[in-house]
């Protein structure tokens, strides 16, 4: 979970607000599968799946309460091992 800081974010939905100014982040093994699954269940995507420069694939989706949820997948084998094994 992260507190939103508009001064370092380029995304308009990451502005500090009176309500819903927290982003929940989840690390998963299949980001594209989660994108399809959440969208099929009525989730409102804020971005498509982005394949970032640092080998992190991610997307943002809005939950029913208006909160942004970021779903990430680490493609770098070292990051995968860290999140899988905690080492």
C-alpha positions as CSV (number, residue, x, y, z in Angstrom):
1,X,0.0,0.0,0.0
2,X,1.3,3.4,-0.8
3,X,0.3,7.0,-0.1
4,X,-0.2,9.0,-3.2
5,X,2.2,11.9,-3.8
6,X,1.2,14.0,-6.9
7,X,4.6,15.8,-6.9
8,X,6.3,12.7,-8.2
9,X,3.5,11.2,-10.2
10,X,2.6,12.0,-13.8
11,X,-0.8,10.3,-13.6
12,X,-3.8,12.5,-12.8
13,X,-5.6,9.8,-10.8
14,X,-2.6,9.8,-8.4
15,X,-3.3,13.2,-7.0
16,X,-3.6,13.7,-3.3
17,X,-7.4,13.9,-2.5
18,X,-9.6,14.2,0.5
19,X,-10.8,10.6,0.0
20,X,-9.3,7.5,-1.7
21,X,-5.8,8.8,-1.8
22,X,-4.2,5.4,-1.2
23,X,-3.0,2.9,-3.9
24,X,-3.0,-0.8,-3.2
25,X,-0.3,-2.7,-5.1
26,X,-0.2,-6.4,-5.7
27,X,2.6,-8.5,-7.2
28,X,1.3,-11.4,-9.3
29,X,2.8,-14.1,-11.6
30,X,0.5,-13.4,-14.5
31,X,-0.3,-9.7,-14.9
32,X,-2.0,-10.1,-18.3
33,X,-4.3,-12.8,-16.9
34,X,-5.2,-10.6,-13.9
35,X,-6.0,-7.7,-16.2
36,X,-8.4,-9.9,-18.2
37,X,-9.9,-11.4,-15.1
38,X,-10.5,-8.1,-13.3
39,X,-11.9,-6.4,-16.4
40,X,-14.3,-9.3,-17.0
41,X,-15.6,-8.9,-13.5
42,X,-16.4,-5.2,-14.1
43,X,-13.1,-3.6,-13.1
44,X,-12.5,-0.2,-14.7
45,X,-8.9,-0.2,-16.1
46,X,-7.1,3.1,-15.7
47,X,-4.2,1.9,-17.9
48,X,-3.5,-1.0,-20.3
49,X,-0.8,-3.4,-19.3
50,X,2.5,-1.5,-19.5
51,X,5.8,-3.2,-20.1
52,X,8.2,-1.0,-18.3
53,X,11.8,-0.3,-18.9
54,X,12.8,-1.9,-15.6
55,X,11.3,-5.3,-16.4
56,X,8.1,-4.6,-14.5
57,X,4.8,-5.1,-16.3
58,X,1.9,-3.4,-14.6
59,X,-1.5,-1.9,-14.9
60,X,-3.9,0.2,-12.8
61,X,-7.5,-0.5,-12.2
62,X,-10.2,1.3,-10.2
63,X,-12.0,-0.7,-7.5
64,X,-15.7,-0.1,-6.7
65,X,-14.8,2.3,-3.9
66,X,-12.8,4.5,-6.3
67,X,-9.4,3.4,-5.1
68,X,-6.6,2.7,-7.6
69,X,-5.1,-0.8,-7.5
70,X,-1.8,-1.4,-9.2
71,X,-1.1,-5.0,-10.3
72,X,2.6,-5.7,-11.1
73,X,4.6,-8.6,-12.4
74,X,8.4,-8.6,-12.1
75,X,10.1,-10.1,-15.1
76,X,13.6,-10.0,-13.8
77,X,14.6,-13.4,-12.4
78,X,16.2,-11.9,-9.3
79,X,13.1,-9.9,-8.4
80,X,10.9,-12.9,-9.0
81,X,13.0,-15.0,-6.6
82,X,13.0,-12.3,-4.0
83,X,9.2,-12.0,-4.0
84,X,8.7,-15.8,-4.2
85,X,11.2,-16.8,-1.5
86,X,11.7,-13.5,0.4
87,X,15.5,-13.7,-0.1
